[in-house]
């Protein structure tokens, strides 16, 4: 038993010795940390927040979004901006119907953005059906302000106005500071 305790302590100490930029942050427990991906309007392919669902093939680029509330990860789910029907395999969605100019196909925080669009983080949250404001992140509220980072640097304006540009790394934090990652290694042609 003592060996198990010592092994766990050694693992915890080794995690703490990692630089803050690569130290893992736990995923929050409960449904608030795993919000649903799509409203009924999105699932049905209806226009939402000025965005239309289309079946036309669209060239896309990736943006990476990380969310933290109370120093815990909030999952960005697969299925934001994807109407029914879709197929699911190993956590990844494959649209079988229409999808919007903003979408997530995996629960990794990678947002696929239609090339040529000039969309913002606010548009993503409206499409997702989750609130975003100066003291609000999804179902979380705080008296402390929402912190936003783009490429590891503090964003001083309204987080909803952050432009979704190719390979942007966006971090939002509410209720506690987590050292933001400055970049993300995109794969799969995004």
N, C-alpha and C positions, 0 to 999 in steps of 0.2 A: 504494500500500500504506500509506504514511504517513497518507493521508487517512482510510482505514478505521480505523486504530488511533486516530487523534485523534477521530474520530466516536464510536467505542466508549468512549473515555475521557470524552468530554463527556457521553455518556448516563449513564455510571456516576456522574459527579460530580453530574449533575442529580437522579438518584435519591437520592443521599445528602443532597441539600439538602432533600428532602421531609420534612415532619414525620414522626416515627416511627409515628404512628397510621395513616398512609396509605402508608408505604413498602412495596413488595411484598416478600413473603417467598417464596423459591423452594420448589417442591414437591420433596420428597426423591426420590432416585433408587432404583429397585428395588422389589420386591414388598412389602417391609415398610412402605413408605410408601403402598401402595395395597392395603389388606387386602380380602379378599372380603366380600361383603355378607351372604350368608345361609348358615347351616348347613343340613345335610340336613333337620333337623327343621323349620326355618322354611320351606324350599322345599316341604316336604310338607304344610305347614299344621297341624302338630302343636302342642299346647300347649307353650309355652316360658316358663320363668321366671314361671309363674303367669298368663301372658297367652294369650288364645285368639285364633285367627284367625277372622274373620267376613266374610261377604259383605254384611252389612247396611250401608247407607250411614250414615256417621257424620260429624257436623260436626267439623271439626278446626281447630286453630290452629298457628302456626309457632313453633319455637324454632330459633335458629341456633347451631351448634356448630362451633368451630374447634379443630383439634388440631395441636400442634407437637411434634416430637421432634428433639433436636439442632439446634434453630433452623431446622428445615425443616417444611414443611406435610405432614401426613398426611391423605390424602383420606378423607372420609366418603362412602362409595360410595352410589350409587343401589341400592335393593333391600333395604335393611335392613327387616325386617318385612313383606316382600311374598312371598307364596307363589306357586308356579307354578300356572297359566300366567300370563304377563304379556307385553305387547307392549313393544318398545323402539323409539323413534324419536328420533334426534338426542340420544342420551344420557339421555332421559327415559323412565321406565317408566310403563306404564298397566296396573294390575292387571286381570286377567281372571278371577281366582279370588278367594281371600280375602286379607285383610291384617290386620295386628295394630293395636292401639291406638297403637303407635309405628311410623312408617315413614318411609323416604326414597325419593323418586321421582326425584331428580336428585342428581348428585355435587357439590352446592353447600354442603353442611353444614346445609341446612334440614331439620329433623325435623318431620314432621306428627304432632301429638299429638291424640288423641281428646278433644274437649271434655268436661269433667266428670270426667276421670280425674285421679287424684292420683299421678302417676308421677314417678320420679326418674331421674337420669342413670345410676345403677346398673342400673335396669331396662332402659334402652336398651342398655347394654353387655352385659348378660346375654342379651338378645334377639339382639344382633349376634354374640354368641359371642366377644367380645374381652375380655381381662382389663383391669381398672381397679383400681388400688390406690395406696397411699401412695407407692410407688416404681415404679409400673408403668403403662404406657399402651400398650395393644395388645401388640405384640411387643417393645416397648422397655422396658428396665429401667435404673434409675439409682440410685446411692447418694444423690444429691440428691433431695429430695422433689418430688413432683408439685405443680405450681402450678396453682391454679384461680382463674378470675376470672368474675364474673357482673356484666354491665353495666359492665365496666371496673374493678370493685373486687375486691380480693383476697377469696376465699372461704377462711375459716380452718378450716372443718370438713372432714370426709371428703368428697371430691368425689363419691362415689357417692350421697351424700344430697342433692345439689343438686336442688331441685324443678324440674320442667319446666313453667314457667308461660308464659302467652301472651307472645310476643315477647321472651323472655329471650335474651340474647347471652352464651353460655358459651364460655370459652376455657380449654383445658387445655394445659399446657406441661411437658415433661420433658427434662432435659438441656440447658437453656439458656433464657434469657429472650428473649421477643419482646414488644414493647409490645402489650398487648391492645386490641382494638377495643372501645369501650364500647357500640356499638349496630350494628344491621343494618337495612337498608331492605327490609322485607318487601313482597312483591308478590303478586298473584294471589289476593287475598282471604284470605290466611292471617293 
